[in-house]
Amino acid sequence: MASPRISAVAELFKPITWFPPMWAFACGVVASGMSAQGRWLVVALGVLLAGPLVCATSQAANDWYDREVDAINEPERPIPSGRIPGRWGLYIAIVWTMVSLGVAACLGTWVLCAAAVGLFLAWIYSAPPLRLKRNGWWGNSACALCYEGLAWVTGTAVMLGGAMPHWHSLVLALLYSAGAHGIMTLNDFKSVEGDRRMGIDSLPVLLGVERAGFFACVSMAVPQVIVIMCLLAWGRPYHAIAVVCLLAAQLVLMGRLVERPRELAPWYNGTGITLYVAGMLVSAFALHGLAATGAA
């Protein structure tokens, strides 16, 4: 059986999708309150784990189990186009899972646990019999948790030498994961036809395009409101004000998004989501300050 070219494997791993978990990992590093000085190798391994390993594994597994849907929606992708022949897509996903677990084990118990949960969710998201992506509520929740919360927790755990992160960090990681559910919904608009034909109940299929767009906006905004309340309660008013400003700008953009969510989802991904992840970093610096004062 012919083997795939390196360029096709790189395309299968979708490097552009690595940014969210790598950013969330960086936020976790900041939130730990620890200095990265002298720990650059550990941080680099953590970034490698979050993006090129765990996230890339999820992309490979998803493309393998989505090959029939992709043949309808995006036939130029590596597997349906034949550039990754036979069962190579599956083999690559399995090998990359093992490599990811090996690297995670080198970074401590909590990092290994977070990576194992993330990889488990990545597989059950795509693979039968569970195939969580068949339902937009469950599938998007699994994706959001992997991309934001677990990556954040991993970043903090790496800086703490593999120990359990403080509860402040766990709360913010969970809230930003909840908000990322809406981001995952925006990504489903591009494949509505194929999802309908293949029986995949994404939220745009279940709710309709307009209602799904409105729900995506609400699910992104509400967790940020709670983040603001938490920051105020934890004595971080300036960080809370910064997140308020970022959320206000998002709400303006959301007003346009809900009018034509299917057409404007890519535009919002480049504008509103940038503001969303900026708020994540602001919140991480708030926790860094708490740790410096001994409150976290």
C-alpha positions in Angstrom: 0.0 0.0 0.0 1.3 3.4 -0.9 2.4 5.7 1.9 1.2 9.4 2.2 3.5 12.3 1.5 4.6 14.4 4.4 2.7 17.4 3.0 -0.5 15.4 3.1 0.1 14.4 6.7 0.8 18.0 7.6 -2.5 19.0 6.0 -4.3 16.2 7.9 -3.0 17.6 11.2 -4.4 21.1 10.3 -1.8 23.3 12.0 -4.2 26.3 11.8 -6.4 24.5 14.5 -3.5 24.3 16.9 -3.7 27.9 17.9 -6.7 27.7 20.4 -5.3 25.0 22.6 -1.8 26.5 22.4 -3.2 29.9 23.4 -5.2 28.3 26.3 -2.0 26.5 27.4 -0.2 29.8 27.5 -3.0 31.3 29.5 -2.6 28.4 32.0 1.1 29.1 32.2 0.4 32.7 33.0 -2.4 31.9 35.5 -0.1 29.6 37.5 1.7 32.7 38.8 5.1 31.0 38.3 8.0 32.4 36.4 8.9 30.6 33.2 12.5 31.5 33.6 14.6 28.3 33.6 11.6 26.2 32.6 11.5 27.0 28.9 12.1 23.4 27.9 9.1 22.2 30.0 6.9 25.0 28.6 8.0 24.2 25.0 7.1 20.5 25.6 3.7 21.6 26.9 3.0 23.8 23.9 4.1 20.8 21.7 1.7 18.6 23.6 -1.3 21.0 23.3 -1.0 21.8 19.6 1.1 19.5 17.4 0.3 16.4 19.4 -3.1 16.3 21.1 -4.9 18.7 18.8 -3.3 17.2 15.7 -4.4 13.7 16.9 -7.9 14.9 17.3 -7.8 16.3 13.7 -6.5 13.1 12.3 -9.1 11.0 14.1 -11.9 13.3 13.1 -10.9 13.3 9.4 -10.7 9.5 9.4 -14.2 9.0 10.8 -15.6 11.9 8.8 -14.3 10.7 5.4 -17.8 10.1 4.0 -19.1 13.5 5.2 -15.9 15.2 3.9 -16.4 13.5 0.5 -19.6 15.6 0.3 -18.5 18.9 2.0 -14.8 19.1 1.3 -13.7 16.3 -1.2 -10.3 18.0 -1.6 -9.2 17.0 2.0 -6.3 14.5 2.3 -8.3 11.3 3.0 -11.3 11.6 0.6 -9.0 12.9 -2.1 -6.8 9.8 -1.8 -3.7 11.7 -0.9 -3.7 9.7 2.4 -4.5 6.3 1.0 -6.0 3.2 2.6 -6.2 3.1 6.4 -3.2 5.5 6.9 -5.4 8.1 8.4 -6.4 5.8 11.2 -2.8 4.5 11.8 -1.5 8.1 12.0 -4.1 9.0 14.6 -3.3 5.9 16.7 0.5 6.5 16.6 0.1 10.2 17.5 -2.1 9.2 20.4 0.7 7.1 21.8 3.3 9.8 21.2 1.1 12.4 23.0 0.7 10.2 26.0 4.4 9.6 26.2 5.2 13.3 26.2 2.5 14.0 28.7 3.9 11.3 31.1 7.2 13.2 31.1 5.4 16.4 32.4 3.8 15.1 35.5 0.7 13.3 36.8 -1.9 16.1 36.2 -0.6 16.8 32.8 -0.9 13.1 31.9 -4.4 13.0 33.3 -5.4 16.1 31.4 -3.9 14.8 28.1 -5.5 11.4 28.6 -9.0 13.0 29.1 -8.4 15.2 26.1 -7.4 12.3 23.9 -10.3 10.2 25.1 -12.8 12.9 24.3 -11.1 13.4 20.9 -11.7 9.8 20.0 -15.2 9.5 21.3 -16.1 12.7 19.5 -15.3 11.2 16.2 -15.4 7.4 16.5 -18.4 5.1 16.8 -20.2 3.8 18.7 -20.4 7.0 20.8 -19.4 9.5 18.0 -20.4 12.5 20.1 -20.3 14.8 17.0 -23.5 13.3 15.9 -25.2 15.6 18.4 -24.2 19.2 18.5 -24.8 19.6 22.3 -22.4 16.8 23.3 -19.9 17.1 20.5 -19.4 20.8 20.9 -19.0 20.4 24.6 -16.3 17.8 24.2 -14.4 19.9 21.7 -14.7 23.1 23.8 -13.4 21.3 26.9 -10.4 19.9 25.0 -9.5 23.1 23.2 -9.8 25.5 26.1 -10.2 24.0 29.6 -7.9 21.1 29.5 -5.2 23.0 27.7 -5.4 25.8 30.3 -5.3 23.2 33.1 -2.3 21.5 31.4 -0.4 24.8 31.2 -0.9 25.5 34.9 -0.1 22.0 35.9 3.2 22.1 33.9 4.3 25.2 35.8 3.4 23.7 39.1 5.5 20.6 38.5 2.6 18.4 37.6 0.5 19.4 40.7 -3.2 20.2 40.8 -4.0 23.8 39.7 -5.7 26.2 42.2 -9.5 26.3 42.1 -9.5 29.8 40.8 -7.7 28.5 37.6 -10.1 25.5 37.3 -13.1 27.9 37.5 -11.9 30.1 34.7 -10.8 27.2 32.6 -14.3 25.7 32.9 -16.0 29.1 32.1 -13.9 29.7 29.0 -14.6 26.1 27.9 -18.3 26.8 28.2 -18.0 29.9 26.1 -16.0 27.9 23.5 -19.2 25.9 22.9 -20.4 28.8 20.9 -17.1 28.9 18.9 -17.6 25.3 18.0 -21.1 26.1 16.8 -19.8 28.7 14.5 -17.5 26.1 12.9 -20.5 23.9 12.1 -22.1 26.4 9.6 -19.7 25.4 6.8 -21.0 21.8 6.7 -24.7 22.1 7.1 -25.6 20.2 3.9 -23.3 17.3 4.5 -24.3 17.0 8.1 -28.0 16.8 7.1 -27.4 14.1 4.5 -25.2 12.1 6.9 -27.5 12.4 9.9 -25.2 14.5 12.0 -27.3 16.7 14.3 -25.0 19.8 14.5 -26.7 22.8 16.2 -27.3 24.5 12.8 -29.1 21.4 11.7 -31.0 20.9 15.0 -31.9 24.5 15.7 -31.8 26.1 12.2 -29.1 28.5 11.1 -30.6 31.7 12.6 -31.4 30.2 16.0 -28.0 28.4 16.2 -26.3 31.7 15.4 -28.1 33.4 18.3 -27.4 30.5 20.6 -23.7 30.7 19.8 -23.6 34.4 20.7 -25.4 33.8 24.0 -23.1 30.8 24.9 -20.0 32.9 24.3 -21.2 36.0 26.2 -22.7 34.5 29.3 -19.6 32.8 30.6 -17.6 36.0 30.1 -20.2 37.9 32.3 -19.5 35.3 35.0 -15.8 35.7 34.5 -16.2 39.4 35.1 -18.1 38.7 38.3 -15.4 36.3 39.5 -12.6 38.8 38.8 -14.5 41.5 40.8 -15.1 39.0 43.7 -11.4 38.1 43.7 -10.3 41.7 44.0 -9.1 42.2 40.3 -11.3 45.2 39.2 -9.0 46.5 36.5 -8.8 43.1 34.8 -12.6 42.9 35.1 -13.0 46.3 33.4 -10.7 45.1 30.6 -12.8 42.0 30.0 -16.0 44.2 30.1 -14.5 46.3 27.3 -13.6 43.2 25.3 -17.0 41.7 25.8 -18.7 45.0 24.8 -16.8 45.0 21.5 -17.9 41.4 20.9 -21.5 42.2 21.5 -21.3 44.9 18.8 -19.9 42.3 16.4 -22.5 39.7 17.5 -25.2 42.2 16.5 -24.0 41.8 12.9 -23.3 38.1 13.2 -26.9 37.1 14.1 -28.2 38.7 10.9 -26.4 36.3 8.6 -24.6 33.7 10.8 -23.8 31.3 8.1 -22.1 33.8 5.8 -20.4 35.8 8.6 -19.1 33.0 10.8 -15.6 33.1 9.2 -15.6 36.8 9.6 -16.5 36.6 13.3 -13.9 33.9 13.9 -11.3 36.5 12.8 -12.7 39.4 14.8 -14.9 38.4 17.8 -13.0 35.3 18.7 -9.8 37.3 18.8 -11.4 39.5 21.4 -12.6 36.4 23.3 -9.1 34.9 23.5 -7.7 38.3 24.5 -10.1 38.2 27.5 -8.7 34.8 28.4 -5.2 36.2 28.6 -6.4 39.2 30.7 -8.1 36.8 33.1 -4.9 34.7 33.3 -2.9 37.7 34.3 -5.5 38.4 36.9 -4.8 35.0 38.4 -1.0 35.6 38.1 -1.5 38.7 40.2 -3.5 36.8 42.8 -0.8 34.2 43.0 1.8 37.0 43.6 -0.2 38.3 46.5 -0.6 34.8 47.9 -4.4 34.7 47.4 -4.2 31.9 44.9 
